[in-house]
Amino acid sequence: MLHRMALRVLPSLSLAVTEDSVRRQKRWVMVLPGLVAFGMYRLAKHLIPLTEPVVLLLVSGIVGLVTALLAYRVGRGADWAQVLREDGRGLLIWMAGWIGFVYAVQLSLLVLALLWLVGYDYLKHPDGPAMMAIIISCTAVARDAFEIGHVRKVSLMGRPCPTFPNGVALRSLLGTHAMIVGPWVASGLMVGAVGASLGALVDNHQAATFVQVLAVTLLAGGLALCAYFGGLRPSGSWMGGLMETRAAELLKYWWWPGLAFASTYYLVVVGLVIFLLKQPGVPTFYAICGGALVAGLMALYGYYLGYRRQVEERQGVSLSPSLLRCPFVMGILSKPSGSAVAGASKG
């Protein structure tokens, strides 16, 4: 889900996908696949056993795969021959496999876990959760694939987009800044493991999982915020960035993407353990491993987003009032007096 964070946190990407004309088109791109997914669910439930988690996830993944390719093409505004010629097979394979299939499976696990947590168990009442898992994942895939396609289109037209959200820049960062990023990830592994282990203090499966989700969300989200400032100021002090940003703004950044995606990732872990590993809850061992993984990822992603943010500053990416639609960048991108954190309001 790093692409989702990048599309909203990085100014060049957020600016490209939050223009009014893009937002209007995106609504239709989300609604139509959702309706089609509902029809496919109604048909599939009579043909295949959607009461089996693996079957449901495979169906959701396949629907997501097709949706991602079609929505990407709409975002690109070009026919398939042009898309294949200009983008290449590698990019389309990534769109179909990662943004389509894998992302849809993750979102379906998230939906099933969230419903289980509030007492609506897919294993006991499969119809409603199965339908929501397919439709919600399909619409989210359509939205993100369309936005990525639009980013690709405007970048080919000459608009500066220093970071394409396909993970290439992340791999480059790991190759050049491994010694700096390593301590952040190690801190995440420890913090996440400790937070998730608190669920062992509660006997009830759902209550224990809720404690795990809450602890990992708060700790991993906070660490992601600190790591963001670490990446934003790779040669300076991340603590200085925190101190120079207003408390009200920090709470917004902590919430999105910090808390939002930390909870999202851990709920995906919950869904995997309960519905694929067939556990009645999330045992302490799985919780510790999952919490460590989630917090480690959030630390890495937080640093990466901050680093790419300052790369865009160095390259002179100009900002627009439309960026104010994004709560995460709203305060960080408007430079407060005496602050070196936000330093990029150049337009």
KEKOL-117653 format. One record per atom (N, C-alpha, C): x, y, z. Coordinates in steps of 0.02 Angstrom, whole numbers, padded with zeros to 5 digits, always signed. Last residue first. Layout:
% residues N
XYZ
...
***
This chain:
% residues 347
+00282+01410-00242
+00240+01437-00295
+00176+01463-00266
+00355+01351-00143
+00390+01392-00192
+00344+01422-00244
+00372+01282-00003
+00319+01320-00035
+00349+01370-00083
+00467+01205+00067
+00462+01202-00006
+00405+01240-00036
+00501+01185+00210
+00534+01229+00165
+00519+01228+00093
+00458+01131+00323
+00413+01133+00267
+00442+01165+00207
+00565+01138+00414
+00536+01074+00394
+00499+01081+00328
+00611+01249+00468
+00650+01224+00411
+00619+01161+00383
+00523+01389+00529
+00528+01317+00520
+00569+01299+00459
+00503+01524+00545
+00559+01495+00580
+00566+01421+00570
+00331+01508+00517
+00387+01554+00528
+00440+01520+00569
+00292+01364+00417
+00280+01408+00472
+00341+01453+00484
+00249+01328+00255
+00308+01340+00297
+00291+01387+00354
+00154+01198+00211
+00149+01270+00221
+00200+01289+00274
+00178+01064+00215
+00198+01099+00154
+00189+01174+00160
+00128+01022+00336
+00200+01015+00324
+00222+01056+00264
-00010+01045+00325
+00030+01085+00370
+00104+01081+00354
-00049+00961+00216
-00076+01027+00225
-00032+01071+00269
-00013+00831+00198
+00034+00881+00175
+00011+00952+00191
-00122+00764+00258
-00053+00751+00281
-00006+00806+00260
-00241+00805+00197
-00228+00824+00266
-00156+00814+00287
-00260+00876+00042
-00229+00819+00075
-00211+00836+00146
-00304+00996-00005
-00354+00943+00005
-00326+00884+00043
-00197+01075-00029
-00228+01082+00037
-00283+01031+00048
-00163+01061-00158
-00132+01015-00112
-00163+01019-00043
-00221+01166-00222
-00258+01103-00222
-00228+01052-00176
-00129+01270-00219
-00180+01268-00167
-00219+01202-00166
+00030+01193-00258
-00031+01226-00279
-00081+01223-00221
+00209+01200-00285
+00149+01178-00252
+00089+01219-00274
+00345+01138-00386
+00303+01191-00359
+00238+01163-00331
+00497+01063-00360
+00427+01049-00378
+00383+01102-00345
+00637+01073-00349
+00597+01132-00362
+00527+01117-00384
+00721+00975-00311
+00709+00981-00383
+00661+01037-00401
+00715+00985-00175
+00778+01002-00208
+00768+01012-00282
+00584+00940-00154
+00603+01009-00136
+00666+01030-00174
+00597+00807-00193
+00555+00851-00232
+00569+00925-00217
+00678+00765-00088
+00703+00761-00157
+00662+00807-00202
+00593+00778+00019
+00647+00827+00013
+00682+00823-00055
+00506+00672-00013
+00480+00740-00006
+00536+00791-00014
+00588+00562-00006
+00565+00582-00072
+00534+00652-00070
+00603+00564+00135
+00661+00572+00091
+00640+00594+00022
+00473+00541+00181
+00508+00602+00198
+00566+00616+00152
+00453+00414+00125
+00410+00469+00105
+00442+00536+00122
+00554+00340+00193
+00554+00345+00120
+00513+00405+00097
+00512+00347+00325
+00576+00376+00306
+00577+00388+00230
+00390+00276+00313
+00391+00345+00337
+00455+00380+00317
+00433+00151+00271
+00393+00191+00226
+00391+00265+00247
+00505+00109+00385
+00537+00113+00320
+00499+00160+00274
+00402+00112+00481
+00462+00153+00491
+00498+00163+00424
+00314+00020+00426
+00292+00089+00434
+00352+00135+00444
+00390-00099+00433
+00370-00071+00368
+00351+00002+00374
+00399-00111+00573
+00459-00105+00532
+00444-00075+00464
+00264-00127+00605
+00300-00067+00629
+00365-00057+00590
+00238-00250+00538
+00201-00190+00523
+00239-00128+00544
+00330-00341+00599
+00330-00329+00526
+00296-00263+00509
+00288-00335+00733
+00356-00315+00714
+00360-00299+00640
+00158-00385+00721
+00169-00317+00745
+00238-00292+00727
+00184-00517+00675
+00147-00470+00634
+00158-00398+00655
+00256-00569+00784
+00286-00568+00717
+00251-00517+00673
+00161-00552+00886
+00227-00521+00891
+00260-00516+00823
+00054-00628+00835
+00045-00557+00848
+00113-00522+00851
+00105-00757+00833
+00087-00725+00770
+00081-00649+00778
+00120-00771+00974
+00178-00777+00928
+00164-00743+00862
-00012-00754+01024
+00041-00707+01041
+00100-00710+00993
-00142-00779+00900
-00099-00800+00955
-00040-00753+00964
-00284-00710+00860
-00214-00699+00840
-00170-00718+00900
-00410-00837+00846
-00391-00767+00858
-00321-00757+00831
-00420-00962+00792
-00480-00931+00821
-00471-00857+00837
-00344-00986+00631
-00338-00978+00702
-00401-00945+00731
-00319-01009+00491
-00375-01041+00527
-00364-01043+00603
-00239-00952+00402
-00206-00999+00448
-00256-01032+00495
-00341-00877+00339
-00299-00922+00300
-00263-00973+00344
-00411-00812+00441
-00448-00842+00385
-00406-00887+00341
-00320-00771+00542
-00385-00800+00559
-00415-00839+00501
-00205-00722+00476
-00199-00772+00529
-00266-00808+00540
-00258-00629+00384
-00218-00685+00361
-00216-00741+00413
-00321-00536+00469
-00360-00575+00420
-00323-00636+00396
-00208-00487+00537
-00262-00521+00573
-00303-00564+00526
-00141-00426+00430
-00110-00481+00466
-00162-00522+00504
-00235-00326+00404
-00220-00376+00352
-00187-00437+00383
-00222-00256+00523
-00285-00291+00510
-00277-00342+00453
-00096-00201+00502
-00104-00252+00554
-00170-00290+00545
-00121-00112+00396
-00074-00168+00387
-00085-00221+00440
-00213-00024+00459
-00230-00061+00399
-00186-00122+00390
-00139+00031+00563
-00197-00011+00579
-00217-00053+00519
-00046+00099+00483
-00023+00050+00532
-00080+00003+00550
-00127+00186+00411
-00097+00130+00376
-00066+00079+00423
-00176+00273+00513
-00221+00242+00464
-00190+00180+00433
-00065+00323+00583
-00112+00278+00616
-00155+00240+00566
+00007+00389+00461
+00033+00348+00516
-00016+00298+00545
-00029+00476+00357
-00040+00404+00348
-00021+00360+00408
-00141+00520+00479
-00137+00498+00410
-00072+00521+00379
-00109+00542+00617
-00169+00506+00597
-00163+00478+00527
+00007+00614+00613
+00007+00551+00650
-00052+00509+00628
-00037+00725+00547
+00010+00682+00513
+00014+00613+00546
-00121+00779+00645
-00148+00761+00580
-00102+00713+00544
-00031+00802+00748
-00085+00754+00759
-00116+00732+00693
+00046+00902+00691
+00076+00836+00703
+00023+00783+00714
-00044+01008+00693
-00025+00979+00629
+00006+00910+00638
-00050+01032+00830
-00112+01015+00794
-00096+00983+00727
+00083+01068+00858
+00055+01006+00885
-00008+00984+00848
+00186+01128+00722
+00134+01138+00772
+00102+01072+00794
+00358+01094+00711
+00291+01086+00681
+00239+01090+00736
+00477+01093+00775
+00461+01152+00736
+00392+01149+00703
+00489+00969+00833
+00482+01027+00877
+00459+01089+00838
+00506+00886+00721
+00448+00878+00764
+00435+00941+00806
+00629+00933+00675
+00569+00937+00634
+00506+00931+00674
+00711+00897+00781
+00701+00968+00766
+00639+00978+00722
+00710+00760+00770
+00678+00790+00828
+00665+00865+00816
+00789+00738+00660
+00717+00727+00653
+00679+00758+00711
+00919+00842+00614
+00887+00809+00670
+00812+00801+00657
+01005+00810+00459
+00989+00850+00517
+00956+00809+00571
+01016+00740+00344
+01079+00763+00374
+01067+00806+00436
+00883+00712+00311
+00931+00657+00319
+00998+00677+00350
+00744+00762+00336
+00806+00797+00353
+00861+00744+00364
+00651+00673+00292
+00645+00741+00268
+00709+00781+00282
+00684+00560+00365
+00696+00561+00293
+00694+00631+00264
+00644+00606+00492
+00712+00583+00481
+00730+00583+00408
+00510+00630+00471
+00553+00687+00482
+00627+00669+00475
+00474+00494+00458
+00461+00541+00404
+00506+00602+00411
+00504+00443+00583
+00545+00422+00527
+00535+00469+00467
+00399+00500+00657
+00468+00518+00672
+00514+00501+00613
+00291+00433+00594
+00295+00506+00594
+00367+00530+00607
+00320+00300+00624
+00319+00321+00554
+00324+00397+00548
+00302+00303+00763
+00369+00292+00736
+00373+00313+00663
+00163+00321+00768
+00208+00371+00796
+00278+00364+00769
+00120+00201+00707
+00103+00266+00678
+00148+00321+00703
+00169+00107+00797
+00196+00108+00729
+00179+00174+00695
+00091+00144+00912
+00165+00143+00914
+00194+00148+00843
-00044+00137+00871
-00017+00196+00904
+00059+00199+00899
-00051+00007+00811
-00070+00068+00775
-00038+00130+00805
-00015-00078+00914
+00027-00074+00855
+00012-00011+00815
-00123-00053+01004
-00054-00041+01024
-00008-00033+00963
-00238-00089+00926
-00231-00022+00956
-00158-00006+00972
-00213-00223+00894
-00222-00173+00841
-00210-00103+00868
-00207-00279+01025
-00150-00283+00978
-00155-00228+00925
-00336-00253+01069
-00279-00225+01105
-00217-00224+01060
-00407-00332+00976
-00418-00260+00978
-00360-00225+01014
-00363-00458+01013
-00344-00431+00947
-00354-00356+00945
-00423-00467+01139
-00350-00469+01133
-00327-00441+01067
-00558-00465+01101
-00532-00411+01142
-00456-00408+01139
-00564-00583+01027
-00577-00520+00994
-00550-00461+01034
-00528-00680+01127
-00493-00674+01063
-00503-00606+01031
-00503-00650+01301
-00550-00653+01245
-00514-00639+01179
-00392-00620+01385
-00410-00689+01369
-00454-00694+01307
-00251-00513+01384
-00324-00519+01379
-00341-00590+01356
-00116-00506+01376
-00145-00489+01441
-00220-00499+01442
-00078-00523+01247
-00075-00582+01289
-00106-00569+01358
-00074-00398+01189
-00136-00436+01182
-00137-00498+01226
+00054-00355+01199
+00008-00334+01252
-00059-00371+01247
+00124-00387+01086
+00125-00436+01141
+00077-00418+01197
+00119-00275+01006
+00073-00330+00991
+00070-00381+01048
+00221-00197+01067
+00152-00175+01066
+00103-00232+01054
+00337-00274+01042
+00315-00259+01111
+00242-00239+01113
+00339-00274+00902
+00335-00337+00939
+00311-00325+01010
+00352-00137+00873
+00293-00174+00851
+00284-00240+00889
+00477-00108+00928
+00417-00074+00953
+00354-00113+00935
+00562-00191+00851
+00558-00198+00924
+00493-00168+00951
+00540-00147+00720
+00533-00218+00737
+00523-00228+00812
+00571-00010+00732
+00503-00032+00717
+00492-00104+00735
+00708-00017+00752
+00665+00011+00805
+00593-00010+00795
+00743-00067+00627
+00756-00107+00687
+00714-00083+00746
+00709+00043+00547
+00673-00021+00539
+00682-00065+00600
+00801+00136+00596
+00730+00150+00599
+00690+00085+00594
+00925+00075+00568
+00904+00086+00638
+00829+00101+00645
+00918+00073+00419
+00920+00013+00461
+00898+00024+00533
+00932+00196+00360
+00864+00169+00367
+00863+00111+00416
+01070+00209+00360
+01029+00259+00394
+00959+00231+00408
+01115+00102+00288
+01142+00112+00355
+01102+00163+00395
+01050+00118+00165
+01034+00061+00208
+01057+00072+00279
+01048+00209+00061
+01040+00234+00130
+01025+00178+00179
+01059+00146-00062
+01104+00202-00047
+01102+00225+00025
+00967+00042-00069
+01035+00031-00093
+01084+00084-00073
+00851+00099-00024
+00881+00045+00016
+00953+00031-00006
+00828+00189-00130
+00843+00214-00063
+00876+00161-00020
+00797+00098-00232
+00856+00141-00237
+00877+00168-00170
+00677+00049-00183
+00734+00004-00190
+00800+00042-00197
+00603+00167-00192
+00614+00135-00127
+00674+00088-00130
+00598+00191-00328
+00634+00239-00286
+00647+00210-00217
+00519+00082-00366
+00587+00087-00391
+00628+00134-00347
+00385+00082-00326
+00434+00051-00282
+00506+00055-00306
+00296+00155-00401
+00302+00083-00416
+00357+00048-00376
+00254+00296-00416
+00239+00253-00358
+00242+00178-00372
+00386+00402-00463
+00331+00361-00488
+00317+00307-00435
+00442+00553-00422
+00433+00487-00392
+00374+00452-00423
+00443+00673-00496
+00507+00640-00480
+00500+00569-00452
+00362+00734-00613
+00341+00686-00562
+00402+00646-00542
+00330+00874-00710
+00379+00842-00666
+00346+00798-00613
+00257+00844-00869
+00247+00871-00802
+00295+00836-00753
+00266+00786-00994
+00318+00834-00974
+00309+00864-00905
+00185+00686-01030
+00171+00750-01061
+00220+00804-01039
+00223+00586-00947
+00243+00580-01017
+00231+00645-01055
+00158+00633-00833
+00232+00632-00834
+00258+00625-00905
+00026+00615-00865
+00050+00684-00860
+00127+00686-00859
+00022+00472-00870
+00004+00512-00927
+00034+00582-00923
+00057+00433-00739
+00099+00413-00796
+00085+00456-00857
-00052+00487-00671
+00016+00511-00657
+00063+00494-00714
-00152+00406-00726
-00153+00478-00739
-00084+00508-00725
-00116+00281-00674
-00118+00292-00746
-00116+00366-00764
-00135+00309-00539
-00067+00293-00563
-00064+00303-00638
-00274+00329-00538
-00229+00383-00519
-00158+00371-00544
-00318+00201-00578
-00334+00259-00619
-00286+00316-00603
-00272+00126-00470
-00246+00113-00537
-00259+00171-00584
-00349+00180-00366
-00277+00188-00365
-00246+00176-00434
-00484+00149-00406
-00462+00217-00390
-00387+00225-00397
-00479+00009-00421
-00495+00052-00478
-00472+00123-00466
-00450-00030-00289
-00402-00045-00342
-00415+00000-00402
-00570+00011-00229
-00506+00041-00209
-00452+00029-00261
-00664-00071-00294
-00668+00002-00302
-00603+00036-00282
-00618-00199-00252
-00621-00182-00323
-00623-00106-00332
-00633-00197-00113
-00566-00204-00141
-00565-00183-00215
-00773-00185-00107
-00730-00133-00079
-00660-00137-00108
-00816-00306-00170
-00835-00240-00196
-00788-00186-00171
-00759-00412-00094
-00748-00407-00166
-00761-00336-00191
-00803-00384+00037
-00732-00393+00023
-00717-00384-00051
-00942-00382+00025
-00907-00320+00040
-00833-00326+00024
-00965-00520-00002
-00985-00468-00050
-00947-00403-00038
-00915-00577+00116
-00886-00594+00051
-00903-00541-00001
-01000-00522+00217
-00928-00506+00215
-00896-00522+00147
-01128-00581+00170
-01115-00509+00177
-01041-00491+00174
-01101-00726+00170
-01127-00688+00113
-01109-00614+00116
-01056-00795+00288
-01010-00778+00233
-01036-00729+00181
-01058-00809+00441
-01106-00775+00398
-01069-00751+00335
-00948-00880+00490
-01015-00897+00513
-01069-00868+00468
-00839-00826+00427
-00843-00898+00430
-00912-00922+00453
-00855-00688+00447
-00864-00716+00380
-00873-00791+00382
-00934-00615+00582
-00884-00665+00562
-00901-00695+00494
-00948-00480+00657
-00980-00504+00596
-00931-00553+00562
-00883-00420+00765
-00931-00473+00778
-00967-00500+00717
-00783-00333+00739
-00845-00303+00766
-00900-00356+00772
-00688-00417+00688
-00672-00382+00749
-00735-00351+00781
-00742-00457+00568
-00735-00507+00622
-00725-00472+00688
-00729-00338+00497
-00796-00363+00512
-00794-00415+00568
-00589-00333+00489
-00626-00279+00522
-00696-00301+00541
-00561-00449+00416
-00536-00442+00485
-00575-00388+00522
-00623-00422+00293
-00644-00480+00332
-00623-00474+00405
-00549-00308+00254
-00621-00304+00264
-00645-00362+00307
-00418-00362+00245
-00433-00306+00289
-00507-00302+00305
-00435-00456+00144
-00417-00479+00212
-00432-00424+00263
-00459-00364+00041
-00511-00412+00060
-00497-00440+00130
-00337-00298+00034
-00396-00261+00054
-00453-00307+00074
-00254-00404-00011
-00242-00370+00053
-00304-00334+00078
-00314-00431-00135
-00314-00482-00083
-00302-00451-00014
-00287-00310-00200
-00356-00330-00189
-00361-00384-00135
-00146-00314-00204
-00180-00261-00167
-00253-00279-00152
-00126-00426-00288
-00102-00426-00219
-00138-00374-00177
-00196-00387-00413
-00209-00449-00376
-00189-00443-00302
-00162-00239-00439
-00224-00276-00451
-00233-00334-00403
-00038-00200-00398
-00094-00154-00385
-00160-00190-00395
+00029-00324-00437
+00036-00293-00371
-00023-00248-00354
-00016-00371-00565
+00001-00416-00510
-00001-00383-00442
-00047-00260-00646
-00094-00316-00640
-00080-00357-00577
+00065-00176-00628
-00003-00151-00616
-00051-00209-00604
+00169-00263-00668
+00167-00236-00599
+00097-00211-00581
+00132-00278-00801
+00134-00337-00757
+00132-00316-00684
+00151-00147-00844
+00084-00177-00845
+00080-00239-00802
+00289-00135-00829
+00245-00091-00791
+00174-00120-00789
+00334-00234-00921
+00351-00237-00850
+00304-00195-00808
+00294-00198-01049
+00260-00254-01016
+00274-00255-00940
+00277-00020-01079
+00313-00084-01077
+00276-00137-01037
+00236+00110-01107
+00246+00089-01038
+00285+00024-01031
+00226+00128-01246
+00257+00180-01205
+00275+00157-01134
+00166+00010-01296
+00226+00038-01327
+00263+00086-01280
+00055-00006-01215
+00106-00058-01216
+00171-00032-01245
-00015+00112-01246
+00005+00098-01178
+00062+00047-01176
-00039+00094-01383
+00003+00150-01360
+00029+00137-01290
-00122-00018-01378
-00060-00020-01417
-00012+00034-01395
-00231+00023-01301
-00185-00027-01275
-00119-00029-01313
-00249+00205-01303
-00269+00137-01319
-00214+00088-01297
-00262+00321-01163
-00232+00297-01226
-00257+00227-01240
-00275+00370-01033
-00308+00404-01088
-00279+00384-01155
-00230+00326-00910
-00180+00342-00961
-00211+00380-01019
-00350+00296-00847
-00308+00350-00822
-00256+00372-00872
-00388+00187-00926
-00429+00247-00925
-00389+00307-00900
-00284+00099-00893
-00291+00121-00962
-00334+00184-00966
-00315+00079-00758
-00251+00110-00777
-00255+00137-00848
-00435+00011-00768
-00434+00078-00738
-00369+00115-00755
-00391-00110-00828
-00440-00067-00862
-00439+00004-00835
-00299-00157-00731
-00278-00145-00800
-00326-00098-00836
-00381-00167-00617
-00322-00125-00616
-00300-00108-00687
-00479-00261-00653
-00498-00192-00639
-00438-00145-00643
-00404-00379-00662
-00437-00352-00722
-00454-00278-00713
-00364-00385-00524
-00315-00386-00580
-00345-00355-00643
-00483-00391-00452
-00439-00335-00445
-00389-00329-00502
-00530-00516-00494
-00570-00456-00508
-00526-00394-00503
-00425-00591-00438
-00435-00591-00511
-00477-00531-00532
-00443-00565-00300
-00381-00548-00333
-00388-00544-00409
-00571-00617-00277
-00558-00546-00266
-00495-00523-00302
-00544-00752-00305
-00593-00714-00345
-00581-00639-00339
-00451-00777-00203
-00432-00785-00273
-00479-00747-00319
-00530-00755-00091
-00473-00711-00103
-00448-00717-00175
-00625-00860-00104
-00646-00789-00103
-00588-00743-00120
-00540-00971-00094
-00578-00959-00156
-00599-00886-00160
-00494-00955+00037
-00446-00955-00018
-00481-00940-00084
-00615-00963+00115
-00574-00903+00112
-00527-00900+00053
-00768-01024+00056
-00698-01042+00071
-00653-00981+00063
-00884-00972+00011
-00879-00981+00084
-00809-01004+00105
-00886-00978-00123
-00858-00917-00094
-00858-00919-00018
-00875-01102-00224
-00885-01096-00151
-00852-01034-00121
-00961-01056-00378
-00901-01077-00341
-00912-01065-00266
-01089-01022-00424
-01046-01066-00464
-00987-01094-00425
-01156-00932-00350
-01194-00991-00371
-01150-01042-00409
-01066-00832-00331
-01088-00868-00271
-01129-00930-00289
-01047-00774-00457
-00997-00821-00432
-01022-00862-00372
-01157-00687-00470
-01150-00744-00514
-01104-00797-00484
-01134-00595-00370
-01198-00629-00371
-01195-00691-00416
-01005-00550-00407
-01014-00586-00344
-01079-00626-00346
-01035-00485-00525
-00992-00544-00528
-00998-00585-00464
-01112-00379-00475
-01142-00428-00520
-01101-00492-00524
-01013-00314-00401
-01073-00340-00367
-01107-00393-00410
-00925-00278-00502
-00902-00326-00452
-00961-00356-00413
-01004-00182-00567
-00986-00244-00602
-00964-00298-00552
-01006-00086-00467
-01069-00117-00489
-01055-00182-00525
-00870-00055-00461
-00904-00080-00402
-00969-00115-00420
-00842-00005-00588
-00814-00070-00569
-00848-00099-00507
-00922+00118-00571
-00938+00067-00621
-00907-00001-00605
-00861+00193-00466
-00930+00169-00460
-00942+00111-00509
-00731+00228-00506
-00741+00186-00447
-00811+00155-00445
-00750+00304-00619
-00704+00246-00623
-00712+00200-00563
-00828+00405-00568
-00858+00356-00613
-00815+00293-00619
-00729+00469-00491
-00790+00444-00459
-00824+00392-00503
-00634+00510-00584
-00618+00455-00539
-00680+00427-00505
-00689+00621-00642
-00683+00560-00682
-00671+00500-00637
-00677+00710-00532
-00743+00694-00561
-00740+00629-00601
-00539+00714-00514
-00582+00688-00461
-00650+00669-00487
-00497+00775-00631
-00475+00707-00616
-00521+00676-00564
-00552+00901-00618
-00572+00859-00675
-00554+00786-00663
-00487+00949-00500
-00559+00939-00502
-00581+00892-00559
-00340+00863-00445
-00372+00915-00484
-00445+00898-00494
-00274+00763-00383
-00327+00796-00345
-00357+00855-00382
-00165+00710-00450
-00226+00668-00445
-00282+00701-00406
-00061+00803-00449
-00084+00776-00513
-00152+00742-00507
-00038+00828-00314
-00062+00882-00357
-00092+00855-00421
+00013+00706-00275
-00050+00729-00247
-00080+00784-00290
+00135+00704-00346
+00083+00654-00359
+00015+00678-00334
+00204+00814-00294
+00196+00808-00366
+00140+00758-00384
+00201+00790-00150
+00166+00846-00183
+00154+00836-00257
+00164+00641-00068
+00213+00676-00110
+00178+00729-00153
+00046+00591-00008
+00096+00627+00032
+00143+00668-00012
-00034+00522-00098
-00063+00575-00058
-00012+00617-00021
+00043+00429-00163
-00004+00469-00203
-00035+00526-00164
+00108+00366-00057
+00146+00411-00100
+00099+00456-00140
+00004+00288-00005
+00033+00341+00036
+00069+00391-00008
-00014+00202-00113
-00070+00243-00090
-00044+00302-00049
+00106+00134-00124
+00086+00178-00178
+00031+00226-00157
+00107+00056-00010
+00151+00114-00013
+00131+00162-00068
+00041-00061+00000
+00000+00000+00000
+00042+00063+00000
***
